[in-house]
Amino acid sequence: MKTVFVTVGTTSFDELIENVTSSEAAQALKSRGYERLVLQVGRGSVLPDPESCPHIRLEAFRFKASIAEDMKQADLVISHAGAGSCLEALSAGKPLLVVVNDKLMDNHQLELARQLHMDSHLLYCTCSNLMETLRTMDLSVLQPFLPGQPKIFANFLDKALGVL
């Protein structure tokens, strides 16, 4: 069963959860062959009911000891732009769509997402253009992020955050 895994890490990002479980998003995912949507909602106030999304099989949880198995089973990962979540999805070799929380002040997530996108490792958007991105995304353009090279990722972070 073709699966999308959505993670917000340890934060709350209700806007992402609400958008990705909307009827429009579910239809867009279904039209691409996805049948299952697994949500890790973190500390958010939104915990969707499995019956709330009739177009796609929905599962939701707040936290687990590890989301590695959810990542492994996913055909697409949709994530907030936290460095840890991005690295975990990229290291798992999964197509990654990062949704930047543009409501955050002093948002370094955008720089990280932009840099990894420029290097063709992920696609990114905000909640305001998530639906358009789900309808038009081309995952075939993504290049693998080679695992086991933490120095390269550290350099990405330094460059993205303007430390260098």
C-alpha positions as CSV (number, residue, x, y, z in Angstrom):
1,M,0.0,0.0,0.0
2,K,1.6,3.3,-1.2
3,T,2.2,5.3,2.0
4,V,2.9,9.0,2.9
5,F,4.5,9.6,6.3
6,V,4.1,13.1,7.8
7,T,6.3,14.2,10.7
8,V,6.5,17.4,12.7
9,G,9.2,16.1,15.0
10,T,8.9,17.2,18.6
11,T,7.3,20.5,17.8
12,S,3.7,21.4,17.0
13,F,2.7,22.3,13.4
14,D,-1.1,22.1,13.4
15,E,-1.3,24.1,10.1
16,L,0.6,21.3,8.3
17,I,-1.5,18.6,9.9
18,E,-4.7,20.4,9.0
19,N,-3.6,21.1,5.5
20,V,-2.3,17.6,4.7
21,T,-5.5,16.0,6.0
22,S,-7.8,18.3,4.1
23,S,-10.1,16.7,1.4
24,E,-8.2,18.5,-1.3
25,A,-4.8,17.2,-0.1
26,A,-6.2,13.6,0.3
27,Q,-7.5,13.8,-3.3
28,A,-4.2,15.0,-4.6
29,L,-2.4,12.2,-2.8
30,K,-4.9,9.6,-3.9
31,S,-4.6,10.8,-7.6
32,R,-0.8,10.0,-7.3
33,G,-1.6,6.5,-6.0
34,Y,-1.1,7.0,-2.3
35,E,-3.6,5.0,-0.2
36,R,-2.3,5.5,3.3
37,L,-1.4,8.6,5.3
38,V,0.5,8.2,8.6
39,L,0.8,11.3,10.8
40,Q,3.3,12.0,13.6
41,V,1.6,15.1,15.1
42,G,4.0,15.9,18.0
43,R,2.8,18.4,20.6
44,G,0.2,19.9,18.4
45,S,-3.4,20.4,19.4
46,V,-4.7,18.5,16.3
47,L,-4.9,14.7,16.4
48,P,-7.1,13.8,13.5
49,D,-9.6,11.0,13.8
50,P,-9.0,8.1,11.3
51,E,-12.5,8.6,10.0
52,S,-11.9,12.3,9.3
53,C,-10.2,11.7,5.9
54,P,-12.5,9.4,3.9
55,H,-10.4,9.4,0.7
56,I,-7.3,7.8,2.2
57,R,-6.5,5.5,5.1
58,L,-5.4,7.7,8.0
59,E,-3.3,6.8,11.1
60,A,-2.1,9.4,13.6
61,F,0.0,9.4,16.7
62,R,1.9,11.9,18.8
63,F,5.2,10.3,19.6
64,K,7.0,7.0,19.4
65,A,10.4,5.9,20.7
66,S,11.5,5.7,17.0
67,I,9.9,6.7,13.7
68,A,12.5,4.8,11.7
69,E,10.0,2.0,10.8
70,D,7.5,4.6,9.6
71,M,10.1,6.2,7.5
72,K,11.2,2.9,6.1
73,Q,7.6,2.0,5.1
74,A,6.9,5.4,3.5
75,D,7.0,6.0,-0.2
76,L,7.0,9.7,0.4
77,V,7.9,11.7,3.6
78,I,6.4,15.1,4.2
79,S,8.2,16.8,7.1
80,H,8.6,20.1,8.9
81,A,12.0,21.6,8.1
82,G,13.8,20.6,11.3
83,A,17.3,19.4,10.6
84,G,16.9,16.1,12.5
85,S,13.7,15.2,10.6
86,C,15.3,16.2,7.3
87,L,18.4,14.2,7.9
88,E,16.5,11.1,9.1
89,A,14.3,11.1,5.9
90,L,17.2,11.8,3.6
91,S,19.4,9.1,5.3
92,A,16.5,6.6,4.8
93,G,16.6,7.4,1.1
94,K,13.0,8.6,0.9
95,P,11.6,11.2,-1.4
96,L,11.2,14.2,0.9
97,L,8.8,17.2,0.7
98,V,9.6,19.7,3.4
99,V,6.9,22.1,4.5
100,V,8.5,25.2,6.0
101,N,6.7,26.8,8.9
102,D,6.7,30.4,7.7
103,K,5.1,31.6,11.0
104,L,8.3,31.1,12.9
105,M,10.4,34.1,13.7
106,D,14.0,34.1,12.6
107,N,13.3,31.1,10.5
108,H,16.5,29.1,9.8
109,Q,14.4,26.3,8.4
110,L,13.8,28.1,5.2
111,E,17.6,28.4,4.6
112,L,18.1,24.7,5.3
113,A,15.2,23.6,3.0
114,R,16.4,26.0,0.2
115,Q,20.0,24.7,0.3
116,L,18.9,21.0,0.3
117,H,16.5,21.8,-2.6
118,M,19.2,23.6,-4.6
119,D,21.3,20.5,-4.3
120,S,18.2,18.4,-5.5
121,H,17.8,16.4,-2.3
122,L,14.3,17.5,-1.5
123,L,11.3,19.6,-2.6
124,Y,9.9,22.3,-0.3
125,C,7.0,24.6,0.1
126,T,4.9,26.3,2.8
127,C,1.4,25.5,3.9
128,S,0.0,28.2,1.6
129,N,1.3,26.4,-1.5
130,L,1.2,22.8,-0.3
131,M,-1.8,21.8,-2.4
132,E,-0.2,23.1,-5.6
133,T,3.0,21.3,-4.7
134,L,1.2,18.0,-4.1
135,R,-0.5,18.3,-7.5
136,T,2.6,19.2,-9.4
137,M,5.6,17.7,-7.6
138,D,8.1,15.7,-9.7
139,L,9.9,13.4,-7.3
140,S,12.0,12.0,-10.2
141,V,14.3,15.1,-10.0
142,L,15.5,14.3,-6.5
143,Q,19.1,13.1,-6.0
144,P,20.1,10.7,-3.1
145,F,21.7,12.3,-0.1
146,L,24.6,10.0,0.6
147,P,24.3,8.5,4.1
148,G,27.1,8.2,6.5
149,Q,28.6,11.5,5.8
150,P,27.7,13.7,8.7
151,K,30.4,16.2,7.9
152,I,28.6,17.0,4.6
153,F,25.4,17.5,6.5
154,A,27.2,19.7,9.0
155,N,28.5,21.8,6.1
156,F,25.0,22.0,4.7
157,L,23.8,23.4,8.0
158,D,26.6,25.8,8.4
159,K,26.1,27.1,4.8
160,A,22.3,27.2,5.2
161,L,22.4,29.0,8.5
162,G,25.1,31.4,7.4
163,V,27.7,30.2,9.9
164,L,30.4,30.1,7.3
